[in-house]
């Protein structure tokens, strides 16, 4: 009987889950199930320790033959490095669950990175003690807390798009009519409606800050967060599925709200959401203006590779560089930086700068000076492409990171800087 091999991709820049279930081979019987499980737990711990040390060669030592073919050290290393780009440095790890399913020993680890925690499941064959499965789950996130009392703001829950994604509609509590309104589109990867990272909730800060200045907004939990199972098929890992379908549907829902002025609708996108904001507006129609927060200005896979080199200057990235350079010729399902090659090609064939010019709507470009994800050159490329062709305003805000939070505050104290909300408010309310 043939082994089943499946690949699950998160809808985001980095992070992938690879699950391989192999058929058992004839092996001498283990002494006892508990003894076999103890041996397998030690093997699972060794695998995670090797990843934590950055040694993919050591991590794959106990892979069975099928796992070695499907997840060789360079691919495993690129997945691991992609997690660190997205979630920061690994701080600690521990086993949080042990179980046996379909005759396999499974060990679930909690990997605590500096910005977020994820689960990693290691699956082993009890008799051979070989690793037959490795699964990095979607990022854990806190249940959305009840918002603290704020008499100036009214918030209600809605559903967005064909998959009924949980969403929040926020407006001034005074209940004014003919309000300007904005759709907030999050960055890559599994994101809740607040874009929660550690103790920070930048999209919630934006929504509440804008509401207090007379601007309504809609934000939603993205598809990669709510329905990670949809990414088991690499063919579904497209920009259309990850961002565009739901963002356009959200704009259409926003336009139906009786409180708003339909001629005063804006799209505010962050990171990948910022990059795709022109296309979202073009497809939805009747958008007054665009706000691009930390929008990439170069191919995203090149930016990720640049980040990896900066984070690990002594590491050898020649194989990964070769993969990136070979993207046009790789099979669509070939994993590169934690996503299938087809995903990167789908993203790279879009010319969002040209789309913004053709759309002809005013644009606000904002970037934090301490942004380590999107560089000054990305901001400058957007500015050069738009200047003289459409109305564009831009600013690089000192001391702010990729999420427009102070780069020096501890996580629990981080909030979107007031000057960000002020700049967006001024742009939206201008005559």
N, C-alpha and C positions, 0 to 999 in steps of 0.2 A: 504494500500500500504506500502511496506517495505522501510525502510530508506536505502539510499545508503551510504556505508562506504568505503572510499578509503584512502590509505596511500601513500604518496610520499616521497621517500628517496633521499637525495642528495648522489652523489657518493663521499663520503668522510668519514673521521673518525668521525666527529660529524655533527650535524645539521639534522633535519628532519622536514618535513611538514606533518601535519596530518589534513585532511579535512573531516569533517563529515557534511552531509546535511540531516537534519531530516525533516520529514513531519510535517506540522502544525497540532496541535490538536485543538479541538473546544475550543475557549476561548472567553471571553467577548470582544467585539470590542474596539479597542483603541479609545481614544477621537479624535485624529487626527493623520495623518501620521507624521507630524512634531513633535508632542508631544511624540509619540512613539519613534521616532528617537532620540530625546533628552534624553529620559530615557535610551535607548540602548547605546548611546554614553557614558553616565555615567557608565553603567555596563562594557563597554569595557575598559574604563580608569581604573576602579577598578581592572579588571583582570590583566592588564599590571603592575599596581602599586604593586599588590601582587607578581607577578613574580619578579619584580625588588627587592622586599624585601626578596625574596627567600622563600616565603610561598606558596607552591603548594596547601596546604589544603585550604587556603583562595581563591586561584585563581580558584578552581573548584566549589566554592559555588554556582555559577549561571549556571553551566553546566546542560543541560538537561540530561535525564536518559541515552540516548544512548552515549552521550559524556562521562558521568561518567564511563560507562562500558568500553569504548574503550580507555580512557585516564585518568586512576586513578592518584591520586597525586604522587605515586612513579615514574610512567612512565613520567609524565609531568616534575617532578623535574629532572629526568635524562636527558631529552631533553634540559632543560634549562641550566643545568650544562655543558652539552656537548657544547652548544653554547659559554659559557664563556671560556671553555678550548680552543676552536678554535679561538675565536675573542677577548678575553680579558674581562676586567671588563666593565659592562654597565655604560656608562657615562651619557647618557640622552635619553629621548624618547619623541615623539610628534606625534599627528595625522597629516597625510599628505593628506588623502583623505577620503571622505565619499560618499557612493552611495547606491543605492538599486538595487538588481538584483535578478530575479526569486522570488520576494516577500520577500526577506531577506534584513535586514540592514547590510551593510558591512563597517567596519572602518579599514583603513590601517594606521599602525603606522610605523614610522622610528625609529628603535632601533640603537643607536649609541654606539658601543662598542669601546674600546680603540684602536683596530687594524682595525676594519672594520664595516661598517653599513649593516644592513639587514632590510627587511620589515617584518612586522607581520600583518596579516589580521585576524580580529575578526568578526565572522558572528553571528548575532542574529535574532531570530524570533520576528517580530514586535509586535505580540499580547501577547505572553507569556513573552517576555523580557528575554528569556533563550538563553544562548550561544549554538549554534548548529554547529559552525565551528571554527577551529583555524589553521592558516596556517603561518608557518615561511618560507618565500621565500628564494631563493638562494641569496647569497651575492651580493650586488651591486658592480659594479666595474666601474672605469673610462673607457671611450672610449680610446683606445690606442692612445696616443698622437703621433703626427708626431715627429720622432726623430730629435733631434737637429743636425745641420750640423756637420759632422765629416768626414773629407776628407780621413781619414785612413781606414774607414769602409764602406762596401757596404751592404745594406739590401734590400731584396725584399720579397714580400708576396707570399705565396704558400698555397695549400690546402693539408691536410693530412688525410689519412684513409678513410674508407667506408662512413663516415658522412661528409667528406670534411671540416674538422676542420681548421679554420684560423691558419696560421703558418708563421714564419719568417725564412728565410735563410740569414745567415750573413757570410761574408767572408772578407778578406783583400781587400781594394779597388784596390790594385795594380793588382788584377786579376791573381795571380799566379796559376800554374797548380800543380797537385799532392799534394794537401793540405791535411794534417791530418784534420779530422772532428769529431765532437761530437754531439750526440743527447742529449738534456736536457729533463729530465722527472720530472715533478713537484710532489709535495707532495699531500696529501689527500684533498678532498673537491673541490669546484669550484675554479679553478685557471686559470687566463689568462696566456698568453705565457711568461709574465715577472714575474710571481708569485708576483703580486702587493699586497702589504700590506701597508696601510696608504700611506705615500709618497715614500716608498721604492720599488724598482723594481730589486730584486736580480738576476733574470735570465737574464734580459737585461744587467746588469752590467757584468755578466759572459760572455755573448755572445760577447759584445763589447771588453771586456778585452782580451778574447782569440783571437778575430780577429786581434787586434793590435799586437798580438804575433805570427801571422801566422797560426792560427787554425780556421777553419770554424765551423759553428754550425747550428743546426736546433732546433727550439722550437715551441710549439703550444698551443693554447687555449684548455683546456681539455674538455672532453665530458660532465662532470658534469656542467660545466659553459655554454657551448654552447647549450646543449640539456637537460635541467633539467626535461623536460616533460617525458623523457624516464625512469625516476626513480619512476613513479607512481606505477609501478608493483614491489613489493618487490623482486620478482623472478629475476628481472634484476639487483639487487644490488649485483653484483659479481665483483671479482677482474678482471676477464676476460673482462667484459664490462667497468669497470672503468678505467683500465690502459693498460692491455696487448694488446688488439686488436689494439689500436691506436698507441702504442709505437712501436710494431713490424712493422706496416705499415709505420710509420715514418722512421724507420731504412732502410726499403726497398727503400723508396723514396730517402733518403740520399745517398744510395749506387749508385743511378743512376745519381747523379750530375757529370757533366763532369770535374769540377774543382778539384775533390778530388782524393786521392790515396785510392782505395778500400781496400787496405791492412792496412790502418791506420784509422780505424773507432773505436770510443770509445763511451761508454754510461755513461753519468753523471746523476745520480739520486739523488733527494733530499727527505729525510724523507721516506714516503711510496714509492716514486719513487726509492729511494736508496735501500730500502729493496728488491724491485722486480727487480732491475737491473740485477742480475744473470739470472733470468728466461727470461727476455726480450732478453738478449744477446744469451742465449741458443737457443731460438726459432728463432731468426733472423739469427744466424750463422755469421761466418767470422767477429767477433768483436775482436779488438786487446787488449782492456783493459777496466776495469770498475773503475769508480770513485763513491764512496758511500759517500754522504754528509749527516751526521746526520741520519744514518740508524738505525731504531729500532732493538734491539737484543733480545727482549722478546715479548710475545704476546701483540698486540697493545691495546687490551681492558684492559689488566692489567696495562699498562703504563697510559692509560687515567684515570683509577680508582685511581692510585697513584697520578696523578696530581690533581684530584678533592680533595682528602684528604689533600694534601699539601696546596691547595688554601683555603679550609674551614675546618680547623682542629677541629672545634667544632660541625660540622654537623654529622648527623647520616646516615651512608652509608650502614647499614646492609642489607637493601633490595637490593640495587644495587650490593653489594658484593655477595649476594645469587644468583642474576641473572647471574653474571659473572661465578660463580662456577658451575651453572646449564646449561651453554651454550650447552654442548653436548646433553642434553635431552630436550631442549626447542623447540617448533615449529619453523620452519624456518622463519616464518614471525613475530615472537615475537620481539618487539622492545627492544633493549639493547643498552644503551649509544647512542641513536639516530640512530642506524642502525638495520636491522633485524638480528636475531641470525644466520641465514644462511650465512650472509656476514662474520661474525667473524669466523664461522667454515670454510668457504672457504679460508679465509686468514690463519688460524692457521694450516691447513693441509699441507701447503707448507713448505718445508725445503730449504730456499734460501741459507743458509750457505753450505749445502751439494751440492747444485746446483753449487755454485761458485767454490767449490773444484773440482767437476767433469768437469766443463768447463775448468779449468786450465789456465785461463788468468790472467795477473797481475792485482792487485787490489790496489787502493789508498783509505784509510779510513781517513776521516776528520771529526772532531767534534769541536764545540766551547766550551770553558770552562764554559761559562755562559748559555749554552743551558738548558732551563727548561723543554723542551719537551722530549729530549732523554738524558738519564743519562750516566755517565761514564761507568756504568756496561754494557750498551748496546754496547758501543764501544769496551770494553774489551772482550765481548763474541764473537764479530766478529773476533777480533784479535786472540783469543785463537783457534777459529775454523779453521782459515786459515793458521796460522803460521806453518811453517815446511811442509806444503802441497803444497802451491803455492806461487808465489812471491807476497808479500804484504808489502806496506809501510803505515804508519799511523802517524797521528799527532793530538794533541789536541791544538787548537789555543787559546791563552789567550785573554780574554776580549770580545769574540764573542758569539752571541746568536744563536738561532736555525736557523736563516736565514743567518748566517755568516756576520752579521752586528755588528758594535760596540754596546755593550749593554748600553753605556752611552750617545751616541749622540741622539739628538731629531730626530723624524721621518723624517723630511724634509731634514736632512743632512746625512741620513744613506745611505751608499753604501757598497757593498761587499768589505771586506778588501783586499788590494792588495796582502797580503801574501797568500790568498786563490787562487787567480788567478795564482800567481807565482808557488804555489805547484802543481796545476793542469797542468800548462804549462810544468813544468819540467818533470812530470810523462808522459805526452803525447809525448814529444819530445825526451825522453831518447832513446838511441840506441836499 
